[in-house]
């Protein structure tokens, strides 16, 4: 039988004094009989992490809304709440309906090797990290830990971070689910979602609404190259900054979903949108990509542009444009199944306008599968290629049927 236990039963009164000891006693009361813990509607000050007992049953913790406040401003370089244990078993945790505030070094919630737990309706204020998913100990993994309807305010530097120390790489099904809102401050230099070295989120939700005021990428993937998410990403850029969804200097992120932007200065970066996706037994990934477009600045000589992967066939619309110069092609491009090379075939030349007699561009491929556009008469700047790619085939070895 589940019995509610309020923090007030342990002497917590919310009078502005340090109530860490009483809050830890409240957390320690969690066991099979006392599975539901209650946070009243006032501010509770803590100065050390509140660590909930490890195990295969995670708590149900409920506040009364954003009047229930955990004040962790006195905690430096540590989390306010720590949940731990339960890898490989449905833990049943549900934590929400309160607010956490700290300082620029505080972590709101750390979940260490936790499975099937939901963080719902939590407002994250000034913090270094809102939620840290951490595979810390040998053999641990994180599975189906999801935040829903959470608000990450602009003072929360990073909304969600994936971290691996001695645990496994798996963060299966864990991420930001329905109704999460994220604000990025004008001065912020950290991405809102950080995927750390050795981490593999897969089949994970990424359903976010983002308001950003600077050029810092929203997602940075320093983890596995096969990282993949599902969901819709909605971005509103306040100002005229160019903002990447996924940092183009780091690894790809595959997304089965949709991207919407209330600005023409948004860029996908290393985000790859897919209709279908499968991870293969050899560690590679097969995707049916959604149609996509990329712009490339062209300069004198050879210019590498889009890349077609092994055994992929794609129709390409190529527009090359500059002052008094416009060429439009329909191309068919195919990636060699045995190596990284590719071949390109010109299906049609739809427009050829060349008032200054710069000449036709030469279209070829290189040994890494890139489409190469060459014209020795192009100036150093002022010309660009707009390339739209529609994939029509996939890998024979691991084809999606």
Buried (B, 14 or more C-beta within 10 A) or exposed (E): EEEEBBBBBBEBEBEEEBBBBBBBBBBEBBEEEBBBBBBBBBBBBBBBBBBBBBBEBBBBBBBEEBBBBBBBBBBEEBBBBBBBBBBEEBBBBBBBBBBBBBBEEBBBBBBBBBBBBBBBBBBBBBBBBBBBBBBBBEEBBBBBBBBBBBBBBBBBBBBBBBBBEEBBBBBBBBBBBBBBBBBBBEEBEBBBBBBBEBBBBBBBBBBBBBBBBBBBBBBBBBBBBBBBBBBBBBBBBBEEBEBBBBBEEBBBBBBBBEBEBEBEEBBBBBBBBBEEBBBEEEEBBBBBBBEBEEEBEBBBEBBBBBBBBBBBEBBBBBBBBBEEBBBBBBBBBBBBEEEBBBEBEEEEEEEEEBEEEBEEBEBBBBEEBBBBBBBEEBBEEEBBBBBBBEBEEBBEEBEEE
